Amino acid sequence: MGRDNSDEAYVLDLCDQLLGEPGLRQHRFDWLLGDPGSNGQRRRLPVDAYWPGQHLVVEYSTTGRCRTSTCRNASPSAAYTAGSSARSTTPVAKP
């Protein structure tokens, strides 16, 4: 099954409808970088979808459980963390 026919695509399409704008799929931010490879270079990592008008990023997971992760808003002045049991975001110190 390709990405376009997946559960992920279905959920992200629902988000598009709810938010009233199409999300940018596999968007890459300059500040979201992976670990250095054998050549020492760091690659920009993709997010599943980004809605610029909402300053919202979604990472779709099929594990069936939430995880705690630190995410940065598209604005470089803010950073947020999503708790595994809470549905709200809490500001955290920027590294």
N, C-alpha and C positions, 0 to 999 in steps of 0.2 A: 504494500500500500504506500503510495507516495505521500509526501507532506501535504499536498493540496487536498487529499481525501481523508486526512487523519482526524482523530478526535481533537488534536491540537488546533488544526485549521478551523474546525467547527467552533471551538470555544473562542478563538481569537476573532473569528467573523462575528460571533455574538457580541463580543466586546466592541467591535467596530460599530455595530448597530446601536448599542446602548450609549456609546460615547458620541455618536453622531459624526464621526470622522474615521477615515481609514487609517489603521495603524501601519507603521513602517515595519515590515517583516525583516528579520535578520539584520536589524540596524546595528551599526558599530559606532561606539563613542571613542574619541581620542584618548580618554582617560581610563577606559576599561581594558586593561591589558593582561594577557596571560603571563605565565612564568617564562623566563628566558629559555630559549631552545639551545641546542648544542652549539649554534652559531652565535649565541649571546643576544639575539634579537627577541623582542617581545612583540607578539601579534595582538592586534585589536580583536576582542572577543565579541561575537554577536549576541544580541538579546533576541528573544522570540518575537517581541513586538514592542514598538514605541509609539506613543501618541503625543506628538509635540504640543498640541493645543492643551493637553491635560497634564503635561509633564509627568507622564505615567509610563512605566516599563512593566511588562509582564514576562515572566519566565514560567512556562507551562511544565508541570511535572506529572508523571504518571505513577509515582511511587505510592500514592494513596496516603501520604502523610505530609504535613507541613514541615518546613525546615526554617531555622533562623538564619538569616543572611543579612549582610549589610549591603544596601543599595544606595547609590547616589542619585539624587534628582538631576535632571538635565542641567539645572542651574548649578554652577560650581560652588555656590555659596551655601548649599545645604546638603546634608547627608541624612539618611533615614534607615532605620532597621525595622523589619517586620517580625513581630514575635510569633512563635509557633502556635500559641493559643489565642492571641489577641488579633483582632481584625483591624486595629488602628496602627498608625506609624508613630514612632517616637524619635524626636531629633537626637542625634548622637554627635559626639565631637568629630570634627573632620581631621583625618590623619595629616 
